[in-house]
């Protein structure tokens, strides 16, 4: 007669065996002193472990608030959470994607919902030489984003005239920095202070063009509640073309893979993620628009549309050189913003406030020699500035 | 290129949203206390366990699993994962608190201070043992000792229910070995 396996013994103890197997185990145990001894040992050990672990159970004074109270708290959070920029700063998105998202949301706005496309395009008539981070109140934007009809109309505004002039290919993994440079068409730089070779990925370039129907755009603004904003005449029918060069990302340490499943990502430990640093680099996207287009006015409207106070929007639109400045809007109080000296230029360090035990995270943005760099990772210790200063 | 695909309005869009919300609330009320219980065992702090429980459901709300049939499995996988990571992150803080003698001061005001201090020491040692185990073993033990069936544990850990007996026996052996290796200071 075959002896009982460890699995069977342990399952038997928990009454987890199917009925027939349970009966078989009972009859085997009755006639097998060896298995009885093993059962006693496994049972005693399970009992001891249980005694230790049972001390961890919450006592009556440690029970949670009612599910209803907690649900109300969660709903409150749902209401408050902004929708637009969660791609950049949601805790759900691991920092690995922050840098990519910052570049992507401004450079390749098409992957984002229509409102963002609209806003980003207003903010996007430029060739990037510097970056300016502005804080906005996203309550208004959440309302707009939640309005499906308005979203569709904004979508239509672009889609009717929208034409992709250069399709982007799939991202390609490459083996060396030389190969990346060759494929991307610019000289890829990497930090010199990393001991391991990064995983390099090249994202193909893309280009598209569209025109705007001023009357329809104006109607959308009114519908969104901005009846006092008048779009400039020069906008009507203005052909706008956007060209986005190939970009390169270098991932160091325990970064999530782009093709990971949800479960695989959930199972990555913070210990692992703490080692993840991602550097994204892309030559400035270019936007061509007729020279008479009143970009400052458009930017001012765009900024108000995404939730900036009118006076603030006006002031910013006047001080910023819209042909050279990439404006990155972030939700108010979502992160600390510091100007830092880095890689021989002035950069911007965004630091997400830590919450609920989730480690601190950062994105460092800078522009050098026409290339936009975004370095993202976790923690204070990772020393983003040191990494950036070691760029070769 | 259809820009508006994310926002195609349909007749029933708001009705659908209400359904999703109602379903979410049902799941929340059904599982909240149990999710909390699992998290409390791992982190040992009421506020932190509540925060992490909310975080678990927040994740469910923001990015629900693609397949809904294993919703409970998904919830408890995320919860134990968050709890285990928090437990690891809390290591330094725990040590500091012990050194500062905070436990002793706290428990001095309770009816039976000696017993309370002993209970806390037991908890700390059990949790410290879990912290040093592999995430899967720790998750397995916590779920089993929170009263989960083998089938439920298997769903949360993404393993076959038939393997739980073996995994559990080994995890208990490992727990006992590590517990012995970490005598109280």
Interface residues (C-beta under 8 A of the other chain):
Chain A: X5 X6 X7 X8 X9 X10 X11 X14 X16 X42 X45 X46 X48 X49 X50 X52 X53 X54 X55 X56 X57 X58 X62 X63 X64 X65 X67 X68 X70 X71 X73 X74 X77 X78 X90 X92 X110 X113 X114 X117 X148 X149 X151 X152 X154 X155 X156 X158 X159 X162 X164 X208 X262 X263 X266 X267 X269 X270 X271 X356 X357 X359
Chain B: X1 X2 X3 X4 X6 X7 X8 X9 X13 X25 X28 X29 X32 X33 X36 X37 X40 X41 X42 X44 X46 X48 X49 X50 X51 X52 X53 X54 X55 X57 X58 X59 X61 X62 X63 X65 X66 X74 X77 X78 X81 X84 X85 X86 X88 X89 X90 X119 X122 X123 X125 X126 X127 X129 X135 X141 X142 X144 X145 X146 X149 X150 X158 X162 X163 X164 X165 X166 X168 X169 X172 X173 X175 X176 X179
